[in-house]
Amino acid sequence: MSMFKEFKEFAMRGNVIDLAVGVVIGGAFGKIVTALVDQLIMPPIGYITGGIDFSDMKWVLKPADNSNPAHKIAEVAIGYGTFINTLIQFIIIAFAIFLVVKAINKLTRRQEAAPAPPPADVVLLTEIRDLLKAQNQK
């Protein structure tokens, strides 16, 4: 089997296509959540906390040195505010996925709760059995 044919069989499996669609939709959903957190959720939290912008929060380990224009030294800092924003985004994404899975589970339980009606031959045999039981009890 040629490598191209083998790759084609692999790529055309349903699971691979489903995974690719999920990754693309997940990436788009991540951008939506990032915009939601950065533009809608964090500004009110910053307002409530006295104008604090979490994305600008950092712990400076070594300040920038621009005294010598030939040898500028960049600031060395730990940006924990960005981590807080990312953590909030993760919580929102996890909650959204939880709601989707909960809805799917609810639909699955409904389908399982309603058993399929038995086939016609089984119904007929059940009726015959019941009639025979009634005959034997007389």
N, C-alpha and C positions, 0 to 999 in steps of 0.2 A: 504494500500500500504506500503510495507516495505521501510525502510529508504534507503537500498542499491538500490532498484529499482528506487526510487525517485531520488537519487543522480545520478544514471546512466542516467536517462532521462534528468536531468539537464546538465550533463557533455557532453552529446552527441548532444546537440543543436548546430546548425551551428554557432551561434554568439559566444558561449563560445570557440569553437575551433578556430575561426577567431581571437578572442581576444588573445588567448594563442600564436598563431603564430605571431601576431603583437607585443606582449611583447618580445618574443624571438628575433625577427628581430630588434626591437627597441633597445634592450640591445646590440646586436652586432653592430648596427649602432652607438650607443653611444661610444663604444670602438674605432671605426674607427675615429669618430670625435675627441675624446680625443687625439689619436695619431696624427691626422692631426694638431690640434692646438699646442700640446706640441712639436712635432718634425719638423713641416714644417712652421707654421705661426709665432709662437712666437720667434724662433731664428732670423729671419730677422728683426722683430720688435725690438728685443733686440739689434741687431747690429746697426740699424738706431738710436736707442735712446742711443747709447754709451755703449753697452755691458750690459744693464740692463736685468736681468732675473726676470721676473715677479713672477715666482713661489717662489722665495726666498725673495720677499719683505714682510716685516712684521713690525709691530709696537710693540716693546718690552715694556711690562708693568712692568715686573720684570725679571732682568737677572738671568741666572743660577748661582748657587753657588756650586762650586765643591771644596771649600777650606777644607771641612771636608769630607774625603772619606766615613765615616760611615753614614753621613746624607747629601747625595747629593740632591740639590733642582733643579728641572727642570725649564727651562725658561718658563715664562708666556708671550705669545705674540699673537697678532691678525694678522693672515696671510691674509692680503688683496690682496697679489699678486696671491694667489690661487683663490681668488674670481674673480679677473680680468680674469684669464684663464678660469674659469667656465663660466663667462659671455660671453666671446668670443665663447666658445663652444655652449652655448645656442643660440646665434645669428646665428651661422652656421647651427645648427639643425633646428631652426625656418625657416631660409631661404630655406633650402632643403625641408622641409615639404610644405612651400609655393609654391615652384616650382612643387612639385608632385600634390598638390591640384589644382593648376592652369592648369596643363596638363590634369587632370581628368575632370575638368570643361569644358575645351576646347573640349574634346572628347564628353562629354555629350551634349554640345550645338550643335555639328555637327549632332549627332544622332537625336536630337529634330528638327533640321532645315529640315531634309529630311523626310517629312511625308510618311507614308506607303501608297502604292497605295490602292484605294478602292477595296472592294471585287467585284467579277464578276457580282453578282446580282445587286449591286448598280450601276455599270457602265451600265448594260443593262437597268435598270429603268431610268437612266439619259438620255440615248439615246431615249427611248420611250417618255419621257417628252419633250425632244427637238423636236422630230418629231411631237408630238401633238401640240406644240406651233406653229410650222411652218405651220401645216394644218389649224389651227384656224386663222392665220394671212392672209391667202389667200382669 
